[in-house]
Amino acid sequence: MVKGQGENEDNTVKNHYALSYAWSDYTIGRLKKRDENGNIINPDIVFIYRGTNDMTHSPVGQIADVQFERIPDTDLYEKEGTEYRSFVIAYCKTIQKIRESYPQADIYACTLNYFNRSTDLGWTRKNSYYTLSEINNCIRSIANKMSVGLIEFDKDGITAQTDGPKYYADTNTTGGTHPNTAGHYLMAKRCVADLVYIK
């Protein structure tokens, strides 16, 4: 979620940072698909899987609890004289804008599954202030606050003991962040199990 190298906000190419917001009009609009005749198809179900970069990079978004009666227009949040970007507000804004754009869609927040760069008990904190458990508990709180479904990918069977080439396509390059076919299969089984439970 960082502005692209060499990009200019005045260029015809849109600002990469603005486009990368999960709650930007650009991102929300991409949820639409078209059928073979070019007709727009709105989604029936939307899964929100976000937070990896907020946890594994020098924090993009703070997960500290913030209080608000209505969702602010921006995720910038000031507390005790310090301004930062709030993961909580940004996530709630994403859900709000999806609801406004696709009122018939069922929305599910997803906890993050285990990956090699994640930080949790027994694992060295890499570039983040947060553990996997902390950010997943934050996502659970947001799902409850916003009354959306919850898919618990942190219970999908991928753990610190099973992590590695077996479930990740890029273990040797970025530390095992992007699941391979086997990893996606485990996530899909968790998704189906949770959907059945929720319904």
Sequence and secondary structure as in RCSB ss.txt:
>XXXX:A:sequence
MVKGQGENEDNTVKNHYALSYAWSDYTIGRLKKRDENGNIINPDIVFIYRGTNDMTHSPVGQIADVQFERIPDTD
LYEKEGTEYRSFVIAYCKTIQKIRESYPQADIYACTLNYFNRSTDLGWTRKNSYYTLSEINNCIRSIANKMSVGL
IEFDKDGITAQTDGPKYYADTNTTGGTHPNTAGHYLMAKRCVADLVYIK
>XXXX:A:secstr
    TT  TTSSS  HHHHH TTSHHHHHTT EE TTS EE  SEEEE   HHHHHSS SSB      SS  SSS
EEEETTEEEEBHHHHHHHHHHHHHHH TT EEEEE     TT   TTS   S S  HHHHHHHHHHHHHHHT EE
E GGGSS  TTT STTTBS HHHHSS SB HHHHHHHHHHHHHHHHHH 
